[in-house]
Amino acid sequence: MSSIADNIGSVTRRIQKATLQAGREPGAVQLLAVSKARPPDDLHEAYAAGQRAFGESYLQEALAKIEALADLDGIEWHFIGPVQSNKTRQIASAFSWVHSVDRLKIARRLSEQRDPGMPPLNICLQVNINEEDSKSGSRITELPELVAAIGELPNLKLRGLMAIPDPDQPEAELRTSFRKLANTLKQLKTDYPDAGPLDTLSMGMSGDLDIAIAEGATWVRVGTALFGKRPAKS
């Protein structure tokens, strides 16, 4: 059985190969280890192998890990799950990134509740790229108004877009979904140059990260390929 360190090495090489094949600069794509439902020992092992960025979806579980691993220098916490209004204060205080902001109300609360003494909270807007009823996220047509408003909020840094395309799409359609997100970000950056860096595409997971990288991903969110199959929730 491969160790977590072996898996990180394998995925890192896969990212590097896909980046090179896409004609992109080395280091253009970063690995976010999706560590939800994983015990702190697994994260510690990943950290020892060089991984620094970890993505969590369940707030209380994440806060316990953040406390347990507080002595690890340079560890970076990303919230990637749905953001509920009653959780924004803790998220604003504990995380460096939130990839799943899907409405202005949430962005305002995160900005208001982020300590001004901390660095701005990096956020991505979650886009329902295939307009699925079961998925969270803004529709593409809603983004311009949202980007303009969020660009005025203090304590936030609007970094870009996140999406979870339907994984059951044929490869050609999946590629189209990723390309649509990339083109949307490019247009927003042109139309709203002062809204934030708008330099981030959080897209691609264990099964499709190569396609996502080819279409411009800057963060790929990988769990299963690093840690193995996720344990069943009790």
Rosetta blueprint (number, residue, H / E / L):
1 M L
2 S L
3 S L
4 I H
5 A H
6 D H
7 N H
8 I H
9 G H
10 S H
11 V H
12 T H
13 R H
14 R H
15 I H
16 Q H
17 K H
18 A H
19 T H
20 L H
21 Q H
22 A L
23 G L
24 R L
25 E L
26 P L
27 G L
28 A L
29 V L
30 Q E
31 L E
32 L E
33 A E
34 V E
35 S L
36 K L
37 A L
38 R L
39 P L
40 P H
41 D H
42 D H
43 L H
44 H H
45 E H
46 A H
47 Y H
48 A H
49 A L
50 G L
51 Q L
52 R L
53 A E
54 F E
55 G E
56 E E
57 S L
58 Y L
59 L H
60 Q H
61 E H
62 A H
63 L H
64 A H
65 K H
66 I H
67 E H
68 A H
69 L L
70 A L
71 D L
72 L L
73 D L
74 G L
75 I L
76 E E
77 W E
78 H E
79 F E
80 I L
81 G L
82 P L
83 V L
84 Q L
85 S H
86 N H
87 K H
88 T H
89 R H
90 Q H
91 I H
92 A H
93 S H
94 A H
95 F L
96 S L
97 W E
98 V E
99 H E
100 S E
101 V E
102 D L
103 R L
104 L H
105 K H
106 I H
107 A H
108 R H
109 R H
110 L H
111 S H
112 E H
113 Q H
114 R L
115 D L
116 P L
117 G L
118 M L
119 P L
120 P L
121 L E
122 N E
123 I E
124 C E
125 L E
126 Q E
127 V E
128 N L
129 I L
130 N L
131 E L
132 E L
133 D L
134 S L
135 K L
136 S L
137 G L
138 S E
139 R L
140 I H
141 T H
142 E H
143 L H
144 P H
145 E H
146 L H
147 V H
148 A H
149 A H
150 I H
151 G L
152 E L
153 L L
154 P L
155 N L
156 L E
157 K E
158 L E
159 R E
160 G E
161 L E
162 M E
163 A E
164 I L
165 P L
166 D L
167 P L
168 D L
169 Q L
170 P L
171 E H
172 A H
173 E H
174 L H
175 R H
176 T H
177 S H
178 F H
179 R H
180 K H
181 L H
182 A H
183 N H
184 T H
185 L H
186 K H
187 Q H
188 L H
189 K H
190 T H
191 D H
192 Y L
193 P L
194 D L
195 A L
196 G L
197 P L
198 L L
199 D L
200 T E
201 L E
202 S E
203 M L
204 G L
205 M L
206 S L
207 G L
208 D L
209 L H
210 D H
211 I H
212 A H
213 I H
214 A H
215 E L
216 G L
217 A L
218 T L
219 W E
220 V E
221 R E
222 V E
223 G L
224 T H
225 A H
226 L H
227 F H
228 G L
229 K L
230 R L
231 P L
232 A L
233 K L
234 S L
